[in-house]
Amino acid sequence: MKNCRKSAFTLIEVMIVILIIGILMSIAVPNFLHARQNSRQNVVLANLRQIEWAKDRCSLDQAAAVGDSTKCTSATLVPSYIKVWPNNSPVSGTYVEGPVGTAPTFNGKDYASWQSDPNGL
């Protein structure tokens, strides 16, 4: 008679596999969350940069003086200089263009502040 033994995993083998998966998850999840945070910050920075460039072009076209807050508003920037005002940011907040010669802001912080404080979201 042949010895017919079924092949199966032991409890130790299964627990080792679960332990390895747990270790891999503990490495992967924080990296994923950090990448998500970075991508949100990059969207805010890109939108602020886009508003700044549009405001610069508008001030040149309109011959706006530094401090002028009437010629280059969001209403005048959108049709001619920006296709769509950035309202669909992954971070809730408001973009403010500000007067000519000042940096646009998002939630009260300008481009340099967002760059220096990556945890500001």
C-alpha positions as a Markdown table, in Angstrom:
| # | Residue | x | y | z |
|---|---|---|---|---|
| 1 | Met | 0.0 | 0.0 | 0.0 |
| 2 | Lys | 1.2 | 3.4 | -0.9 |
| 3 | Asn | 1.5 | 6.1 | 1.8 |
| 4 | Cys | -1.0 | 8.7 | 0.6 |
| 5 | Arg | -0.3 | 11.9 | 2.4 |
| 6 | Lys | -2.0 | 15.2 | 1.5 |
| 7 | Ser | 0.3 | 18.1 | 1.0 |
| 8 | Ala | -0.7 | 21.2 | 3.0 |
| 9 | Phe | 0.8 | 24.3 | 4.6 |
| 10 | Thr | 1.6 | 24.2 | 8.2 |
| 11 | Leu | 0.4 | 26.8 | 10.7 |
| 12 | Ile | 3.9 | 28.1 | 11.1 |
| 13 | Glu | 4.3 | 28.6 | 7.3 |
| 14 | Val | 1.0 | 30.5 | 7.1 |
| 15 | Met | 1.9 | 32.7 | 10.0 |
| 16 | Ile | 5.3 | 33.5 | 8.5 |
| 17 | Val | 3.6 | 34.6 | 5.2 |
| 18 | Ile | 1.2 | 36.8 | 7.2 |
| 19 | Leu | 4.1 | 38.3 | 9.1 |
| 20 | Ile | 6.0 | 39.1 | 5.8 |
| 21 | Ile | 2.8 | 40.7 | 4.3 |
| 22 | Gly | 2.4 | 42.8 | 7.5 |
| 23 | Ile | 6.0 | 44.0 | 7.3 |
| 24 | Leu | 5.6 | 45.0 | 3.6 |
| 25 | Met | 2.4 | 46.8 | 4.4 |
| 26 | Ser | 4.0 | 48.8 | 7.2 |
| 27 | Ile | 6.6 | 50.0 | 4.7 |
| 28 | Ala | 4.3 | 50.7 | 1.8 |
| 29 | Val | 1.4 | 52.5 | 3.5 |
| 30 | Pro | 3.4 | 55.5 | 5.0 |
| 31 | Asn | 5.1 | 55.9 | 1.6 |
| 32 | Phe | 1.8 | 56.0 | -0.1 |
| 33 | Leu | 0.4 | 58.6 | 2.3 |
| 34 | His | 3.5 | 60.7 | 1.8 |
| 35 | Ala | 3.2 | 60.6 | -2.0 |
| 36 | Arg | -0.4 | 61.6 | -1.7 |
| 37 | Gln | 0.5 | 64.6 | 0.4 |
| 38 | Asn | 3.2 | 65.6 | -2.0 |
| 39 | Ser | 0.9 | 65.4 | -5.0 |
| 40 | Arg | -1.7 | 67.6 | -3.2 |
| 41 | Gln | 1.0 | 70.2 | -2.4 |
| 42 | Asn | 2.2 | 70.1 | -6.0 |
| 43 | Val | -1.3 | 70.9 | -7.3 |
| 44 | Val | -1.6 | 73.9 | -5.0 |
| 45 | Leu | 1.9 | 75.1 | -6.1 |
| 46 | Ala | 1.1 | 74.7 | -9.8 |
| 47 | Asn | -2.2 | 76.6 | -9.4 |
| 48 | Leu | -0.5 | 79.4 | -7.6 |
| 49 | Arg | 2.2 | 79.6 | -10.2 |
| 50 | Gln | -0.4 | 79.7 | -13.0 |
| 51 | Ile | -2.3 | 82.5 | -11.3 |
| 52 | Glu | 1.0 | 84.5 | -10.8 |
| 53 | Trp | 1.9 | 84.1 | -14.5 |
| 54 | Ala | -1.5 | 85.1 | -15.6 |
| 55 | Lys | -1.5 | 88.1 | -13.3 |
| 56 | Asp | 1.9 | 89.2 | -14.7 |
| 57 | Arg | 0.7 | 88.9 | -18.3 |
| 58 | Cys | -2.5 | 90.8 | -17.4 |
| 59 | Ser | -0.6 | 93.6 | -15.7 |
| 60 | Leu | 1.7 | 94.1 | -18.7 |
| 61 | Asp | -1.3 | 94.1 | -21.1 |
| 62 | Gln | -3.4 | 96.4 | -18.9 |
| 63 | Ala | -0.4 | 98.7 | -17.9 |
| 64 | Ala | -1.4 | 98.1 | -14.3 |
| 65 | Ala | 0.7 | 99.7 | -11.6 |
| 66 | Val | 2.0 | 97.8 | -8.6 |
| 67 | Gly | -0.7 | 97.6 | -5.9 |
| 68 | Asp | -3.5 | 98.0 | -8.5 |
| 69 | Ser | -6.3 | 95.6 | -7.4 |
| 70 | Thr | -8.9 | 96.6 | -10.0 |
| 71 | Lys | -7.4 | 95.7 | -13.4 |
| 72 | Cys | -6.2 | 92.1 | -12.9 |
| 73 | Thr | -9.0 | 90.4 | -10.9 |
| 74 | Ser | -10.1 | 86.8 | -11.2 |
| 75 | Ala | -12.9 | 87.9 | -13.5 |
| 76 | Thr | -10.5 | 89.5 | -15.9 |
| 77 | Leu | -7.9 | 86.7 | -15.7 |
| 78 | Val | -10.2 | 83.8 | -16.5 |
| 79 | Pro | -11.3 | 84.4 | -20.0 |
| 80 | Ser | -8.1 | 85.8 | -21.4 |
| 81 | Tyr | -5.2 | 84.5 | -19.3 |
| 82 | Ile | -6.4 | 81.4 | -17.5 |
| 83 | Lys | -8.8 | 78.9 | -19.1 |
| 84 | Val | -10.5 | 78.0 | -15.8 |
| 85 | Trp | -10.1 | 79.4 | -12.3 |
| 86 | Pro | -8.6 | 76.6 | -10.1 |
| 87 | Asn | -11.6 | 75.7 | -7.9 |
| 88 | Asn | -11.2 | 71.9 | -8.0 |
| 89 | Ser | -8.2 | 71.6 | -5.8 |
| 90 | Pro | -7.8 | 68.4 | -3.9 |
| 91 | Val | -7.4 | 70.5 | -0.8 |
| 92 | Ser | -10.3 | 72.6 | 0.3 |
| 93 | Gly | -9.6 | 76.3 | 0.3 |
| 94 | Thr | -9.7 | 79.5 | -1.7 |
| 95 | Tyr | -7.3 | 81.0 | -4.2 |
| 96 | Val | -6.9 | 84.8 | -4.0 |
| 97 | Glu | -5.1 | 86.6 | -6.8 |
| 98 | Gly | -4.3 | 89.8 | -4.8 |
| 99 | Pro | -3.2 | 93.1 | -6.2 |
| 100 | Val | -0.5 | 93.5 | -8.9 |
| 101 | Gly | 2.9 | 93.1 | -7.4 |
| 102 | Thr | 1.9 | 90.7 | -4.7 |
| 103 | Ala | 1.9 | 86.9 | -4.7 |
| 104 | Pro | -1.4 | 85.1 | -5.0 |
| 105 | Thr | -2.4 | 83.1 | -2.0 |
| 106 | Phe | -4.2 | 79.8 | -1.2 |
| 107 | Asn | -5.7 | 79.7 | 2.3 |
| 108 | Gly | -3.7 | 82.8 | 3.2 |
| 109 | Lys | -0.3 | 81.4 | 2.3 |
| 110 | Asp | 1.7 | 82.3 | -0.8 |
| 111 | Tyr | 3.9 | 80.2 | -3.0 |
| 112 | Ala | 7.0 | 80.5 | -0.9 |
| 113 | Ser | 5.1 | 79.5 | 2.2 |
| 114 | Trp | 3.7 | 76.4 | 0.6 |
| 115 | Gln | 7.1 | 75.4 | -0.6 |
| 116 | Ser | 8.8 | 75.8 | 2.8 |
| 117 | Asp | 6.0 | 74.1 | 4.7 |
| 118 | Pro | 5.1 | 70.8 | 3.1 |
| 119 | Asn | 2.8 | 69.8 | 6.0 |
| 120 | Gly | 0.6 | 72.9 | 5.6 |
| 121 | Leu | -2.3 | 71.1 | 3.9 |
